[in-house]
């Protein structure tokens, strides 16, 4: 299915209620197992956070260890987070799984019913320098591709903030102590619906790579703000794709322009959170982003938007930027 044929989700009510079926998404085949996977993810992130905190912004955390399976340089802080999370996963996984992890790569049984997709430290450059934000991003899929993610969990390591979703069941409130969350605590996350109007675009998040790999001018990004002809539109780059998707999902930002070819480990969890909040995303360049495999390859740049904005209009505007925004390899 191409993005042109995809469901228009612009009129969805943000948030949703756990247990209520979303007609645009298939509920997980094993809801009880999905809930236990979410509990496992909260514990994984807690372990990663505990490993990251003493290393962020330190010389010890910045020690380079080589190149990870995802192709980026691995630092000690990356290694420590991943090791801590994997230890919890091995001890608490509720079912057999295949693992796709940014640093260590792909492991486990390719035929396992679940695929765990982990970025132990999204925003590692921020963490290296002692700059916020940076986070854990954990997705668990029961079907192929980004569209097959059933459970998503993203936790900000620098703040007491977490985002969670179950496919077809909305966003989940994991409470002030996520590491203690249990399936019997399942309740919907409350969202501020006033953030999801068609008002003029104010905050556009940008994720871009090295400056020498891009050809766009800053003023080119004004095309996205023309949706609402807002003179107040501003561009922000926070350095974490996962958290950028969450901020769009909950209406803190209006649009995300990801002018980088993204890996599934960076966006798998965030895309589910976005869609369960009523937002959506589309690839730049004609791909169907939700068919992107769950692996470590850099695939497509994309644009994402919150609930309340019209899909066709966002995509039309983004098409004008495709040749300018997408950085060559």
C-alpha positions in Angstrom: 0.0 0.0 0.0 1.5 3.4 -1.0 1.1 6.4 1.2 -1.3 7.8 -1.3 -3.6 4.9 -0.6 -3.2 4.9 3.1 -6.0 5.7 5.5 -6.6 9.4 6.3 -6.3 9.6 10.1 -6.6 13.4 10.4 -10.1 13.2 12.1 -9.1 10.6 14.7 -9.6 11.6 18.3 -6.2 11.7 20.0 -5.3 9.2 22.6 -7.9 6.5 22.5 -8.9 4.1 25.2 -7.1 0.8 25.9 -9.3 -2.0 24.9 -11.2 0.0 22.3 -10.6 -1.2 18.8 -9.2 1.3 16.3 -10.7 0.6 12.9 -7.4 1.7 11.2 -5.2 -0.8 13.1 -5.4 -4.5 13.9 -5.3 -5.2 17.7 -2.5 -7.4 18.8 -3.2 -11.1 18.4 -2.2 -11.8 21.9 -3.3 -8.7 24.0 -2.2 -10.2 27.3 1.3 -11.0 25.9 1.5 -7.5 24.5 0.8 -6.0 27.9 3.5 -8.1 29.4 5.9 -7.0 26.7 5.1 -3.4 27.7 5.9 -4.2 31.3 9.2 -5.7 30.2 10.0 -2.6 28.1 9.5 -0.3 31.1 12.0 -2.4 33.1 14.5 -2.4 30.2 14.3 1.4 29.9 14.8 1.8 33.7 17.9 -0.3 33.5 19.2 1.7 30.5 18.5 5.0 32.3 20.4 3.8 35.4 23.4 2.9 33.2 23.3 6.2 31.3 23.0 8.7 34.2 26.5 8.4 35.6 28.0 8.4 32.2 26.2 11.3 30.4 28.5 14.2 29.7 31.5 12.5 31.1 34.9 11.5 29.6 34.2 7.9 30.6 30.9 7.9 28.7 32.6 9.4 25.6 35.2 6.6 25.2 34.9 5.3 21.6 34.7 1.6 21.3 34.4 1.2 17.5 31.5 1.0 15.1 28.2 -0.5 16.1 26.0 -2.8 13.9 23.9 0.2 12.9 27.0 1.9 11.4 27.4 4.7 13.9 30.3 5.0 16.3 29.7 3.2 19.6 30.6 4.9 22.9 30.9 3.5 26.3 27.5 5.1 27.3 25.9 3.3 24.3 27.4 -0.1 25.3 26.4 0.3 29.0 22.8 1.1 28.2 22.5 -1.7 25.7 24.1 -4.3 28.0 21.8 -3.3 30.9 18.7 -3.4 28.7 19.6 -6.8 27.2 20.1 -8.3 30.6 16.5 -7.4 31.6 15.2 -8.6 28.2 16.8 -12.0 28.6 15.4 -12.4 32.1 11.9 -11.0 31.6 10.8 -11.5 28.0 7.3 -13.0 28.1 7.7 -14.9 24.8 10.3 -16.0 22.2 11.8 -13.1 20.2 14.2 -12.0 17.6 16.3 -8.9 18.6 17.2 -5.9 16.4 19.5 -3.7 18.5 21.4 -0.7 17.2 24.8 -1.6 18.7 24.9 -5.4 18.8 22.9 -6.0 15.7 20.4 -8.7 14.8 20.2 -11.9 16.9 17.8 -14.7 17.9 15.4 -16.9 16.0 14.3 -15.4 12.7 11.1 -17.4 13.0 10.2 -16.1 16.5 6.7 -14.7 16.9 7.9 -11.4 18.3 10.6 -9.0 17.1 12.1 -6.6 19.7 13.6 -3.4 18.1 15.8 -1.4 20.4 17.7 1.8 20.3 19.2 1.8 23.8 20.3 5.5 23.5 18.5 7.6 20.9 20.2 11.0 21.0 23.6 9.6 21.9 25.4 12.7 20.7 23.3 14.8 23.2 24.1 12.3 26.0 27.8 12.3 25.1 27.9 16.1 25.5 25.6 16.3 28.5 22.9 17.9 26.5 19.2 16.9 26.8 17.2 15.1 25.5 18.1 11.5 25.0 16.0 8.4 25.5 15.4 4.6 25.2 13.2 3.5 22.3 11.7 0.0 22.4 9.3 -1.5 19.9 7.9 -5.0 19.9 6.4 -6.3 16.7 4.2 -9.3 16.0 4.1 -8.7 12.2 6.6 -7.7 9.5 7.7 -4.1 9.0 7.2 -0.9 10.8 3.4 -1.4 10.4 3.7 -4.6 12.4 4.7 -3.0 15.7 2.3 -3.9 18.5 3.9 -2.3 21.5 5.9 0.9 21.8 7.7 2.4 24.7 10.0 5.5 24.8 11.4 6.9 28.0 13.3 10.2 28.3 16.5 9.5 30.3 16.9 13.1 31.3 13.4 13.8 32.6 10.6 11.9 34.3 8.7 11.4 31.0 7.6 8.3 29.2 5.3 7.5 26.2 3.7 4.1 25.6 1.2 2.6 23.2 -0.5 -0.6 22.3 -1.5 -1.1 18.7 -5.2 -0.5 18.2 -5.7 0.4 21.9 -4.3 3.9 22.1 -1.7 5.6 24.3 -1.0 4.1 27.7 -0.4 6.0 30.9 2.5 4.2 32.7 2.4 6.6 35.7 5.1 8.4 37.6 7.1 5.3 38.2 7.1 3.4 34.9 9.5 0.7 36.1 6.7 -0.5 38.5 4.0 -0.6 35.8 2.0 -3.8 35.5 -0.7 -4.9 33.0 -3.4 -4.6 35.7 -2.5 -0.8 35.8 -3.6 -0.4 32.2 -5.3 3.0 31.7 -5.4 5.5 28.8 -3.0 8.5 28.7 -4.9 11.8 28.9 -4.1 14.3 26.1 -4.9 18.0 25.9 -7.3 17.9 22.9 -7.0 21.7 22.5 -3.6 21.0 20.9 -5.1 19.1 18.0 -7.0 21.8 16.1 -6.3 23.0 12.6 -4.8 26.2 13.9 -1.8 27.7 12.2 1.4 25.7 12.4 3.8 27.0 15.1 6.4 24.4 15.9 8.1 22.3 13.2 10.7 19.8 14.4 13.6 19.1 12.1 16.0 16.1 12.2 18.9 16.7 9.8 22.4 15.2 9.5 25.8 16.7 8.7 25.4 20.1 7.1 27.6 19.2 4.2 25.1 16.5 3.2 22.2 18.8 2.8 21.3 21.3 0.1 18.2 23.1 1.5 18.1 26.6 2.6 16.4 27.4 6.0 13.7 29.4 4.2 12.7 26.2 2.2 11.1 24.9 5.4 8.6 27.7 5.3 6.6 25.5 2.9 5.4 23.4 5.9 4.1 26.4 7.8 2.1 27.6 4.8 -0.5 25.0 5.9 -1.8 27.6 8.3 0.1 30.6 6.9 1.5 31.1 10.4 3.9 34.0 11.0 4.7 32.4 14.3 6.2 29.2 12.8 9.6 28.2 14.2 12.0 25.4 13.6 13.4 23.3 16.4 15.9 20.4 16.3 16.2 18.4 19.5 18.5 15.6 18.4 16.3 12.6 19.0 14.0 11.2 16.4 12.1 9.0 18.9 11.2 11.9 21.2 10.5 14.2 18.2 7.8 11.7 17.1 6.4 11.6 20.7 6.2 15.4 20.9 4.3 15.5 17.6 2.0 12.7 18.8 1.0 14.6 21.9 0.7 18.0 20.2 3.8 19.7 21.7 4.9 20.1 18.1 2.9 20.2 14.9 5.1 18.6 12.3 8.4 16.6 12.2 10.5 16.9 9.0 13.0 14.1 9.2 15.5 15.0 6.4 17.6 11.9 7.1 17.3 8.3 6.0 16.1 6.7 9.2 16.6 3.2 10.7 13.7 1.2 12.2 15.5 1.3 15.6 15.1 5.1 15.6 11.4 5.3 14.6 9.6 2.0 15.2 8.3 2.9 18.6 7.7 6.5 17.9 5.6 5.8 14.8 3.2 3.6 16.7 2.8 6.2 19.4 2.2 8.8 16.8 -0.5 6.8 15.0 -2.2 5.8 18.2 -2.5 9.5 19.1 -4.2 10.1 15.8 -1.2 11.5 13.9 0.5 9.9 10.9 3.7 9.9 8.8 4.6 9.5 5.1 8.0 8.9 3.5 9.7 11.4 1.3 10.4 9.8 -2.1 7.4 7.5 -2.6 8.1 4.7 -0.1 5.5 3.3 2.2 7.2 4.0 5.4 5.1 1.4 7.3 6.5 -1.4 5.0 10.1 -0.5 6.0 11.7 -3.7 7.3 12.7 -4.1 10.9 16.5 -4.1 10.4 19.4 -1.7 10.7 19.5 -0.3 7.2 19.0 3.4 6.7 15.9 3.7 4.6 13.7 6.8 3.9 13.4 10.3 5.1 9.8 11.2 6.1 7.4 13.8 7.4 5.1 13.3 10.4 2.2 15.3 11.7 -0.1 15.5 14.7 -3.9 14.8 14.8 -6.0 17.7 13.4 -3.9 18.3 10.3 -5.0 17.1 6.9 -2.8 14.3 5.5 -3.2 15.3 1.8 -2.2 18.9 2.5 0.9 17.9 4.6 2.0 15.5 2.0 1.5 18.0 -0.8 3.7 20.5 1.0 6.4 17.9 1.8 6.6 16.8 -1.9 7.9 20.3 -2.7 10.8 19.7 -0.3 11.8 16.1 -1.3 14.7 16.9 -3.7 16.0 19.6 -1.4 15.7 17.8 2.0 16.9 14.3 1.5 20.6 14.1 2.0 22.6 11.9 -0.5 24.5 8.9 0.9 
